[in-house]
Amino acid sequence: MSKILIRGARVLGGEAQDVLIDGETVAEVGAGLSAEGAEVVEADGKVLLPGLVDLHTHLREPGREDSETVLTGTRAAASGGYTAVFAMANTFPVADTAGVVEQVWRLGKEHGYCDVQPVGAVTVGLEGQKLAELGAMHESAAGVTVFSDDGKCVHDAVIMRRALEYVKAFGGVVAQHAQEPRLTEGAQMNEGVVSAELGLGGWPAVAEESIIARDVLLAEHVGSRVHICHLSTAGSVEIVRWAKSRGIQVTAEVTPHHLLLTDELVRTYDPVYKVNPPLRTERDVMALREALADGTIDIVATDHAPHPHEDKDCEWAAAAMGMVGLETALSVVQETMVDTGLLDWAGVADRMSFKPARIGRARNHGRPVSAGEPANLTLVDTAYRGSVDPAGFASRSRNTPYEGRELPGRVTHTWLRGKATLVDGKLT
């Protein structure tokens, strides 16, 4: 196995150090390291982080390979500094059986740009009527620990309670897409001043908040873990904060786009800004940033949702919801959280690697950058600034809301178990 010497890297944003990789592990961290025959990477003060972990990725395979595949999605992940992603269950067929989750897991093993951990559906066919094979998916080769009907809400309280009771037996977690369906019928964007002025159907904050309130109480009653997907409102923050103060086992994620973009962008009628949950107000954005900084929101997750050109190049009402995010996530977090002074790079490592790995029980990911640990690492040029050009994306889809926007930071290298998947910004 080869040796790699990363020279002069700021580990988690601290003082410059050298990091020696030997085979699949970090062999040594310190000043003035040398290793005969090692490949040398001059870090020049770049920030070295543990490989990022995304708890919420849509890889689309099987069934929608026109949008993304496990291969293209994991290439996008490596480009963005990720070494592990959790693949959501809304594929065709739905990942609601041991057979389908094992298929996705094996595709991840074959392609190797990052580790792929399938997320199992909570209900059969995402239909919300009957529990899926939760135990079988957990006992399968894929070892599923996270279950979600993401894209749809587990709206039936009895089904949600049963799911929480079931996963408690093996330490799993239910990741809820918090959207009361009756309150969002015909909804096209955030309900508020902008929706009223544009005449578009409003998506009220209470549709999210009411489900979160119900589910944290169910989790408390059962004594189980619940995770809130793509939390997007100031009110949701307050509910999660209250639940944590009671000792309820709740965790929550925020997407990069909800940290930066607001519903004012919908005035363009450009469907690239159509997403579920919708872009909210400036007040919500500021509340989400503060909650991520103070730990009320535990992690950043991309909700990478690729769509082919024809699903977005149409009128607003007919357009698909979702944005790609794996290749821009770290830059958006740098702009909204680091450059604003709300988080340091150690905090970014916590929210984008350590905690998502713990929530999803991702072994060998989200580990410290220290001797004896797996060499899952990402190197970031934090001084870089450049415009986003989706033509250079590794993802099969191009539905980014940041095209032409200048963002800071660029991932230059990613290592998965000591093997480079990205070198000087180019996939290996």
C-alpha positions as CSV (number, residue, x, y, z in Angstrom):
1,M,0.0,0.0,0.0
2,S,1.2,3.5,-0.8
3,K,2.2,6.2,1.6
4,I,1.0,9.8,1.2
5,L,2.5,12.8,3.1
6,I,0.1,15.8,3.3
7,R,2.5,18.6,4.2
8,G,1.5,21.8,6.0
9,A,-2.3,21.2,6.3
10,R,-4.4,23.1,8.9
11,V,-6.1,20.1,10.6
12,L,-9.7,21.2,11.4
13,G,-8.5,24.8,10.8
14,G,-5.8,24.7,13.4
15,E,-2.0,25.2,13.1
16,A,-0.3,23.8,10.1
17,Q,0.8,20.1,10.5
18,D,1.9,17.2,8.4
19,V,-0.3,14.1,8.1
20,L,1.1,10.8,7.0
21,I,-1.2,8.2,5.4
22,D,0.1,4.7,5.3
23,G,-2.3,2.3,3.4
24,E,-5.8,2.8,4.6
25,T,-5.0,4.6,7.9
26,V,-3.5,7.8,9.2
27,A,-0.1,6.8,10.5
28,E,1.1,10.0,12.1
29,V,0.2,13.6,12.6
30,G,2.8,16.2,13.6
31,A,5.3,18.8,12.5
32,G,8.2,18.1,10.1
33,L,7.2,14.6,9.2
34,S,9.1,12.7,6.5
35,A,8.5,9.4,4.8
36,E,10.8,7.8,2.3
37,G,9.1,7.0,-0.9
38,A,5.8,8.7,0.1
39,E,3.8,10.8,-2.4
40,V,3.9,14.4,-1.1
41,V,0.9,16.6,-1.3
42,E,1.8,20.3,-0.6
43,A,-1.2,21.6,1.4
44,D,0.1,25.1,1.8
45,G,-2.2,26.0,4.7
46,K,-5.3,24.4,3.2
47,V,-7.8,23.0,5.8
48,L,-7.8,19.3,6.3
49,L,-11.1,17.8,7.5
50,P,-12.4,14.3,8.1
51,G,-14.2,13.0,5.0
52,L,-17.7,14.6,4.9
53,V,-20.8,12.4,5.5
54,D,-24.1,13.2,3.9
55,L,-27.1,11.8,5.7
56,H,-29.5,12.8,2.9
57,T,-28.6,12.1,-0.7
58,H,-30.8,11.0,-3.7
59,L,-28.8,8.8,-6.0
60,R,-32.0,7.8,-8.1
61,E,-30.7,4.3,-9.0
62,P,-32.5,2.0,-9.5
63,G,-35.2,3.5,-11.8
64,R,-34.2,7.1,-12.6
65,E,-30.8,6.7,-14.1
66,D,-31.6,9.6,-16.4
67,S,-31.3,11.9,-13.3
68,E,-28.4,10.2,-11.5
69,T,-26.7,6.9,-10.9
70,V,-24.7,5.5,-8.0
71,L,-21.6,6.0,-10.1
72,T,-22.3,9.7,-11.0
73,G,-23.7,10.5,-7.6
74,T,-20.7,9.2,-5.8
75,R,-18.3,11.0,-8.2
76,A,-20.2,14.2,-7.3
77,A,-19.9,13.3,-3.6
78,A,-16.1,12.8,-3.9
79,S,-15.9,16.1,-5.8
80,G,-17.6,17.8,-2.8
81,G,-15.3,16.2,-0.2
82,Y,-17.7,13.4,0.8
83,T,-16.5,9.9,1.7
84,A,-19.9,8.5,2.7
85,V,-23.5,9.2,1.7
86,F,-26.8,7.9,2.8
87,A,-29.0,7.1,-0.3
88,M,-32.7,7.8,0.1
89,A,-35.3,5.2,-0.5
90,N,-37.5,6.9,-3.1
91,T,-36.2,4.9,-6.0
92,F,-38.1,2.7,-8.6
93,P,-38.6,0.2,-7.1
94,V,-38.7,1.7,-3.7
95,A,-36.0,0.6,-1.3
96,D,-38.5,-1.1,1.0
97,T,-37.1,-4.6,1.0
98,A,-33.8,-6.3,1.8
99,G,-33.3,-7.1,-1.9
100,V,-33.4,-3.5,-3.1
101,V,-31.2,-2.0,-0.3
102,E,-28.6,-4.7,-0.9
103,Q,-28.7,-3.8,-4.7
104,V,-27.9,-0.1,-3.8
105,W,-25.3,-1.1,-1.3
106,R,-23.5,-3.4,-3.8
107,L,-23.6,-0.7,-6.5
108,G,-21.8,1.5,-4.0
109,K,-19.2,-1.1,-3.3
110,E,-18.6,-1.6,-7.0
111,H,-18.1,2.1,-7.9
112,G,-16.0,3.1,-4.9
113,Y,-15.9,6.9,-5.1
114,C,-17.5,7.0,-1.6
115,D,-19.2,4.6,0.7
116,V,-23.0,4.3,0.0
117,Q,-25.3,3.4,2.9
118,P,-28.9,2.8,1.8
119,V,-31.7,4.4,3.7
120,G,-34.7,2.0,4.0
121,A,-38.3,3.1,3.4
122,V,-40.5,3.3,6.5
123,T,-43.6,2.1,4.7
124,V,-44.3,-0.2,1.7
125,G,-44.0,1.8,-1.5
126,L,-43.8,5.1,0.5
127,E,-47.5,4.9,0.7
128,G,-47.8,5.4,4.4
129,Q,-50.2,2.5,4.9
130,K,-48.0,-0.5,6.1
131,L,-44.6,-0.8,7.7
132,A,-41.9,-1.9,5.3
133,E,-39.5,-4.8,6.1
134,L,-37.5,-2.7,8.7
135,G,-35.9,-5.7,10.5
136,A,-35.0,-7.5,7.3
137,M,-33.3,-4.4,5.8
138,H,-31.4,-4.0,9.0
139,E,-30.3,-7.6,9.0
140,S,-29.4,-7.5,5.3
141,A,-25.9,-7.1,4.0
142,A,-26.6,-3.4,3.8
143,G,-27.1,-3.2,7.5
144,V,-29.7,-0.4,7.3
145,T,-29.9,1.9,10.4
146,V,-31.8,4.9,8.9
147,F,-35.4,4.7,7.6
148,S,-37.2,7.4,5.8
149,D,-40.1,7.9,3.4
150,D,-38.4,11.2,2.3
151,G,-40.3,12.9,-0.4
152,K,-43.4,11.9,1.5
153,C,-44.3,12.3,5.2
154,V,-45.2,9.4,7.4
155,H,-48.4,11.3,8.2
156,D,-50.3,8.5,10.1
157,A,-49.4,8.9,13.8
158,V,-50.0,5.2,14.5
159,I,-47.7,4.1,11.7
160,M,-45.0,6.6,12.9
161,R,-45.3,5.3,16.5
162,R,-45.0,1.7,15.3
163,A,-41.9,2.6,13.2
164,L,-40.3,4.3,16.2
165,E,-41.0,1.2,18.4
166,Y,-39.6,-1.2,15.8
167,V,-36.3,0.6,15.1
168,K,-35.7,1.1,18.8
169,A,-35.0,-2.6,19.1
170,F,-31.8,-2.3,17.1
171,G,-30.8,1.3,17.6
172,G,-32.1,2.6,14.3
173,V,-33.6,6.0,13.6
174,V,-36.6,7.2,11.7
175,A,-35.9,10.3,9.5
176,Q,-39.1,12.2,9.0
177,H,-40.0,14.4,6.0
178,A,-42.1,16.8,8.0
179,Q,-45.0,17.8,5.8
180,E,-48.6,17.6,6.7
181,P,-50.1,16.6,3.3
182,R,-53.5,18.2,3.8
183,L,-52.0,21.6,4.6
184,T,-49.8,21.6,1.5
185,E,-52.3,20.5,-1.2
186,G,-51.6,22.6,-4.3
187,A,-48.7,24.4,-2.5
188,Q,-46.0,25.8,-4.8
189,M,-43.8,28.0,-2.5
190,N,-43.5,29.3,1.0
191,E,-46.8,30.9,2.3
192,G,-46.2,34.5,2.9
193,V,-46.0,38.0,1.4
194,V,-44.2,36.7,-1.8
195,S,-46.7,33.9,-2.4
196,A,-49.6,36.4,-2.0
197,E,-48.0,38.8,-4.4
198,L,-47.2,36.2,-7.0
199,G,-50.5,34.3,-6.7
200,L,-48.8,31.0,-6.1
201,G,-50.3,28.4,-3.7
202,G,-48.7,28.8,-0.2
203,W,-46.9,26.2,1.8
204,P,-47.4,27.2,5.4
205,A,-44.7,26.8,8.0
206,V,-47.2,25.1,10.3
207,A,-47.3,22.2,7.9
208,E,-43.8,21.4,8.9
209,E,-44.0,22.4,12.5
210,S,-47.1,20.4,13.4
211,I,-45.5,17.2,12.2
212,I,-42.3,17.9,14.1
213,A,-44.2,18.7,17.3
214,R,-46.2,15.4,17.0
215,D,-43.2,13.3,16.3
216,V,-40.9,14.5,19.1
217,L,-43.8,13.7,21.5
218,L,-44.1,10.3,19.9
219,A,-40.3,9.7,20.2
220,E,-40.5,10.8,23.9
221,H,-43.4,8.4,24.5
222,V,-41.6,5.5,22.8
223,G,-38.1,6.3,24.0
224,S,-36.8,6.1,20.5
225,R,-34.7,8.2,18.1
226,V,-36.3,10.6,15.5
227,H,-34.4,12.7,13.0
228,I,-36.0,15.7,11.3
229,C,-35.1,16.0,7.6
230,H,-34.4,19.4,6.0
231,L,-35.8,21.6,8.8
232,S,-36.6,25.0,7.3
233,T,-38.5,27.3,9.6
234,A,-37.8,29.4,12.7
235,G,-40.8,27.7,14.4
236,S,-39.4,24.3,13.8
237,V,-36.1,25.4,15.4
238,E,-38.0,26.4,18.6
239,I,-39.8,23.0,18.7
240,V,-36.6,21.0,18.4
241,R,-34.9,23.3,21.0
242,W,-37.8,22.6,23.4
243,A,-37.7,18.9,22.7
244,K,-34.0,18.7,23.4
245,S,-34.4,20.6,26.6
246,R,-36.7,17.7,27.7
247,G,-34.2,15.1,26.8
248,I,-36.1,13.8,23.8
249,Q,-33.9,11.9,21.4
250,V,-34.3,14.2,18.4
251,T,-31.7,15.3,15.9
252,A,-32.2,17.7,13.0
253,E,-30.6,18.6,9.7
254,V,-30.6,21.8,7.6
255,T,-29.7,22.0,3.9
256,P,-27.1,24.4,2.5
257,H,-29.8,26.1,0.3
258,H,-32.0,26.8,3.3
259,L,-29.0,28.5,4.9
260,L,-28.5,30.9,2.0
261,L,-31.5,31.3,-0.3
262,T,-34.9,32.9,0.4
263,D,-38.4,32.9,-1.2
264,E,-37.6,36.2,-2.8
265,L,-35.9,34.3,-5.5
266,V,-39.2,32.8,-6.6
267,R,-40.1,36.1,-8.1
268,T,-37.9,35.0,-11.1
269,Y,-40.3,32.1,-11.7
270,D,-37.2,30.0,-12.4
271,P,-38.0,26.4,-11.4
272,V,-34.4,25.9,-10.3
273,Y,-35.6,27.5,-7.0
274,K,-38.5,25.1,-6.5
275,V,-37.7,22.7,-3.7
276,N,-39.3,20.7,-0.9
277,P,-39.6,22.1,1.7
278,P,-39.7,25.5,-0.1
279,L,-37.2,28.4,0.3
280,R,-38.4,30.4,3.3
281,T,-38.0,34.0,4.5
282,E,-34.8,35.9,5.5
283,R,-36.0,35.6,9.2
284,D,-36.1,31.8,8.8
285,V,-32.6,31.7,7.2
286,M,-31.1,33.7,10.1
287,A,-32.8,31.4,12.6
288,L,-31.5,28.3,10.9
289,R,-27.9,29.7,10.9
290,E,-28.1,30.5,14.6
291,A,-29.6,27.1,15.4
292,L,-26.8,25.3,13.5
293,A,-24.2,27.4,15.3
294,D,-25.7,26.7,18.8
295,G,-26.3,22.9,18.2
296,T,-30.1,22.9,18.1
297,I,-29.7,21.8,14.5
298,D,-27.2,19.0,14.6
299,I,-26.0,18.6,11.0
300,V,-25.9,19.9,7.5
301,A,-27.3,17.5,4.9
302,T,-27.5,18.2,1.2
303,D,-30.8,16.7,0.1
304,H,-29.0,16.3,-3.2
305,A,-32.0,16.0,-5.6
306,P,-30.9,15.6,-9.2
307,H,-33.4,16.1,-12.0
308,P,-33.0,15.9,-15.8
309,H,-33.2,19.2,-17.8
310,E,-36.7,18.6,-19.0
311,D,-38.1,18.3,-15.5
312,K,-36.9,21.8,-14.6
313,D,-37.0,23.6,-18.0
314,C,-40.8,24.1,-17.9
315,E,-43.4,26.3,-16.2
316,W,-43.1,26.6,-12.4
317,A,-46.2,24.6,-11.6
318,A,-45.2,21.6,-13.7
319,A,-41.5,21.6,-12.5
320,A,-40.0,18.9,-10.2
321,M,-38.9,19.9,-6.8
322,G,-35.3,19.7,-5.8
323,M,-31.7,20.9,-6.2
324,V,-28.3,19.2,-6.6
325,G,-26.0,20.0,-3.7
326,L,-23.1,17.6,-3.2
327,E,-20.6,19.6,-5.1
328,T,-21.4,23.0,-3.6
329,A,-22.4,22.2,0.0
330,L,-19.1,22.9,1.7
331,S,-18.7,26.3,-0.2
332,V,-22.2,27.4,0.9
333,V,-21.5,26.4,4.5
334,Q,-18.2,28.4,4.4
335,E,-20.0,31.5,3.1
336,T,-23.0,31.3,5.5
337,M,-21.3,29.9,8.7
338,V,-17.5,30.2,8.6
339,D,-17.1,33.5,6.8
340,T,-19.8,35.0,9.0
341,G,-18.0,33.9,12.2
342,L,-20.8,31.6,13.3
343,L,-18.7,28.4,13.1
344,D,-15.0,27.6,12.9
345,W,-13.7,24.7,10.8
346,A,-13.8,22.3,13.8
347,G,-17.5,23.2,14.0
348,V,-17.9,22.4,10.3
349,A,-16.2,19.0,10.8
350,D,-18.7,18.4,13.7
351,R,-21.8,19.3,11.6
352,M,-20.7,17.7,8.3
353,S,-18.7,14.6,9.4
354,F,-18.7,13.6,13.1
355,K,-22.4,14.0,13.9
356,P,-23.9,12.7,10.7
357,A,-21.7,9.6,11.0
358,R,-22.9,9.1,14.6
359,I,-26.6,9.6,13.8
360,G,-26.4,7.1,10.9
361,R,-24.1,4.7,12.7
362,A,-21.5,5.0,9.9
363,R,-18.6,3.0,11.1
364,N,-15.1,4.3,10.2
365,H,-16.5,7.7,9.1
366,G,-16.6,10.9,11.1
367,R,-13.4,9.9,12.9
368,P,-10.7,12.2,14.2
369,V,-7.7,13.1,12.0
370,S,-5.2,11.3,14.2
371,A,-2.9,8.3,14.2
372,G,-4.6,4.9,13.8
373,E,-7.8,6.3,12.3
374,P,-9.2,5.5,8.9
375,A,-7.7,7.8,6.2
376,N,-11.1,9.3,5.0
377,L,-10.1,12.9,4.5
378,T,-10.8,16.0,2.5
379,L,-8.5,19.0,1.8
380,V,-10.1,22.4,1.2
381,D,-8.6,25.5,-0.3
382,T,-10.5,28.0,1.8
383,A,-8.9,31.0,0.1
384,Y,-10.4,30.1,-3.3
385,R,-13.3,32.1,-4.8
386,G,-15.0,31.2,-8.1
387,S,-18.2,31.2,-9.9
388,V,-20.3,28.0,-10.0
389,D,-20.3,26.4,-13.4
390,P,-22.6,23.3,-13.5
391,A,-21.0,22.3,-16.8
392,G,-18.1,21.0,-14.8
393,F,-20.2,19.0,-12.3
394,A,-19.7,15.3,-11.9
395,S,-23.4,14.8,-11.2
396,R,-25.5,13.7,-14.2
397,S,-27.9,16.6,-13.5
398,R,-27.3,20.3,-13.5
399,N,-30.2,21.8,-11.5
400,T,-28.2,24.0,-9.2
401,P,-29.5,27.3,-7.8
402,Y,-25.9,28.7,-7.7
403,E,-25.1,28.8,-11.4
404,G,-22.9,31.9,-12.0
405,R,-22.8,32.7,-8.3
406,E,-19.4,33.3,-6.7
407,L,-18.8,31.0,-3.7
408,P,-15.8,30.6,-1.5
409,G,-13.7,27.5,-1.0
410,R,-12.8,24.5,-3.2
411,V,-12.2,20.9,-2.4
412,T,-8.9,20.0,-3.9
413,H,-8.3,16.4,-2.6
414,T,-10.5,13.6,-1.2
415,W,-9.2,10.3,0.2
416,L,-11.3,7.2,0.8
417,R,-9.4,4.8,3.0
418,G,-6.1,6.2,1.9
419,K,-7.0,6.1,-1.8
420,A,-7.3,9.4,-3.6
421,T,-10.7,9.9,-5.3
422,L,-10.0,13.6,-6.1
423,V,-6.6,15.1,-6.8
424,D,-6.1,18.8,-7.5
425,G,-9.9,19.2,-8.1
426,K,-10.1,16.4,-10.6
427,L,-11.6,12.9,-10.1
428,T,-9.1,10.1,-10.3
